[in-house]
């Protein structure tokens, strides 16, 4: 996705009541169970052969390649505890709001190493529930990070 979308996913992951399966075999078993036993659907989602998925299920393969491990973890995170994630999003969008953390460069354009040179700073800002709702709505509709929905988000209170 992008920086904002990934941040929203990480925030949702912080609400999980159980940890995500750690081993590749357990992750594949979870995805197969989620797909109602279809190893073919899991294979298509991961971009591997159906036989590879079956090998993970039987324990013949235990350690995936790094790029497959990333895809596997992404797919498991996407479907892990959907009711818990939904409840946390609803609460943030209606009552509590969310806290957003980002990095930005502050300073002047100057020679590197001088005191006027810009520095990376971490910014933490609590957003009211109105903005949390707008962020989640934009994410659900598939708005890109450069879409107008993200740009209109400002820190000042709505009318």
C-alpha positions, 0 to 999 in steps of 0.5 A: 500500500503506502506509508499511511495505509501501512501505518493504519494496518500496524495500528490495527495489528496492535489490537490483536488479542492473540499473536500471529502464527510464527512458523511458515507451516502454521501461517499456511495452515491458517490461510488454508483454513481461511480459504476453507481447505483450498490449497489452490486459492492459497497458492494463487494468493502467494504466487507459488504452486499448489504443491508448494503449499501442500509441502508446507502443510506436510512439513517438508518445507519449513523455511520460506524464501525471504520474498515468500515469507513477506507475502505469507506474513502480509496475507496472514496479517490481512485476515488475522482476527477480523472481528477484533480489528473491526471493533478497534476501527469502529471505536477509533472512528466513533469515540477515541480517535487515533494517534499518528506518528510520522517522520519529517525533515525540519530546518533550512537548506544549508551546508551539510553539518551546519546547525541550520541543516535540516534534521529528521524529527518524529512527530506524534499527533492525536487525531480526533475520531472525525479524522480517524473515520475519514482515514479509514473510509479512504483506506476502505475505498482504495484511495491512494496516498496521493488521492485527494482524500488524504490531502484534504486531511488537516489537523484543525477541527472540522466545522 
